[in-house]
Amino acid sequence: MKYFVLLFSIIILLTGCNNNGGTGINPLPNFDAMWDYSHPDSTEMRFKEILPLLQNTSEFNIDADYQVQLLTQIARAQGLQGKFHEADSTLKEAKKLMTEDMSIAKIRYLLEKGRMFNSLGDKEQARPLFLEAYEYGLINNLDLYTVDAAHMMGIVEPAAKQLDWSLMALEVAEKSEDERCRGWLGALYNNIGWTFFDMQKYEDALKIHQKGYEWRKGQNNPEATRIAKWSVARMLRAVENYDEAMIMQQEILQELQENNLPADGYVFEELAELNLQKGNKSEASKYFAQAYDLLSLDIWLVENEPERITRIKELGK
């Protein structure tokens, strides 16, 4: 069970809005719901198919707000494909149409222009755009996009400042009444928790992961809930609460077995480590062997943590 979650790949799916042109009645599609971040090329095509509909204002009671927001997302799709010249042109078109009363369109424009520069490796030009988006979002109560901006600030800032921005994003998300914004909480709790862990601030890591687990339990997502529970158990091992950690890992193992779900090498590894700490060497060896059978197939782990794999293999003999 991988403990890390790439914030971008998970919470990027949460950035939707009710983009109905401000009227609440027109039948144009919610383009945010049409996003496929794995296939930005086909997403761009789908978005562009909407543009001709915007010309028929007699049939669709449309204002420019919808169009500007749509253009920012076309630019995003283009940027994900490395089509930066086209993305820049699309954003320039969006800016021409944008007026001061288009608050959501404006913050989305800032975010996408910043993302374009960031993708080009130009953090110096990206940073002020993300900062402006963050401050504008705070002033205008645009929680969903404020969290996104804080997340992007964490990416462009030096490592020493990344945790601060994650904590600011968490504060906005926890206080928000926007359920879409609160949807960031799971990924934020997870990533902040593991950042504290990497800093060897284990008590802080445990508290954050416990909050994440409690939040996950109310989201009707069994797999994500198990990952959050596993993370709490791992933090308990870090603070040397081996008994409670053992109970939680055994509960996860039982849940997987009872639901005929695939075995999890990370659960076996934790049960092995916990039994080793408690002096149960034969049980530890059994679980290490099971962990190796599965984790040795994890290409990322083998390439990035070869010593860990070697240790698991040796202790499983």
C-alpha positions, 0 to 999 in steps of 0.5 A, a space after each residue: 500500500 503506497 503511502 505517498 499520494 501525488 497531490 497533483 494527480 489526485 486533487 486536480 480532479 476536484 477543480 470543477 465549477 458550475 460553469 453555466 455562464 452565470 445564468 443558471 439556465 443555459 444547456 451548455 455542458 459542464 466542461 470541468 466534468 469533461 476533463 480527462 487529464 490522462 488524455 489532454 489531446 482528446 480533452 482539448 478537442 471536446 472543449 473546442 467543440 463547445 466553442 461554436 455553440 457560444 456564437 448562437 447567443 439567441 439560443 443559449 443565454 450565454 455571457 463571456 464568463 463561461 467562454 473565458 473559463 472554457 478558454 483557460 481550460 483549453 490552454 491547460 489541455 494544450 499545456 499538458 501536451 507541451 503545446 505552449 505557444 498555442 496555450 499562450 495564444 489561448 490565454 491571450 484570447 481569454 484575457 481580451 474577453 475578461 472583465 473585472 466582474 469575472 472573478 472565477 474566470 480571472 483566478 482560473 486565468 492566473 492559475 493556468 498562466 502560472 501553470 504554463 510558465 511552471 511547465 516551461 521551467 520558469 518558476 520566476 514568472 510562475 510564482 507571482 501569478 500563483 501568489 496573485 491567484 492565492 491572494 485574490 482567492 482569499 479576498 473573493 472567497 474562492 476557496 476551491 481555487 485558493 487551495 489550488 493556488 496554495 498548492 501550486 505555490 508549494 510547487 514553485 517555492 523552495 522546499 523549505 517553504 513547501 510545508 507552509 503553503 500546504 498548511 495554508 491550503 489545509 487551513 482554507 480547505 478545513 474552514 471552507 463550506 464548499 464541498 468541492 474545496 473540502 474534497 482536497 482534504 484527503 490528499 492534503 492530510 496525506 501529503 502533510 502527514 508524510 512531510 512531517 514523517 520525513 522531517 521525523 516529526 512523528 507525533 505531528 505526522 500521527 495527528 495529521 494522519 489521524 485527521 485524514 483517516 477520520 475524514 476518509 471514513 465519511 467519504 464512502 471510499 473503502 480503498 482510500 480509507 484503508 490507505 489512510 488507516 494504514 498510514 495511521 498504523 505506520 505513524 503508530 509504529 514510528 512513535 513506538 505504539 506497536 500494539 495499536 499499530 499491530 491491531 490496525 494492520 491486522 484489521 486491514 489484512 482481515 478486511 482484504 481477505 474477507 472481501 476477496 481483495 488482492 493481498 497488499 505487500 505494504 501491509 505484510 511489510 508492516 506486520 513483519 516489522 511490528 512482529 520483529 519489534 515485538 520479538 516474534 521472529 518466526 512470524 516476522 520472517 513469514 510476513 517478510 517473505 510474503 511482503 517480498 513476493 509482492 513488493 519485489 514486483 513494484 518497479 518504483 520501489 525496486 528502482 528507488 529503494 533497493 536497500 529496502 527490498 534487499 532487507 525484506 528479502 533477507 529477513 524473509 529467509 
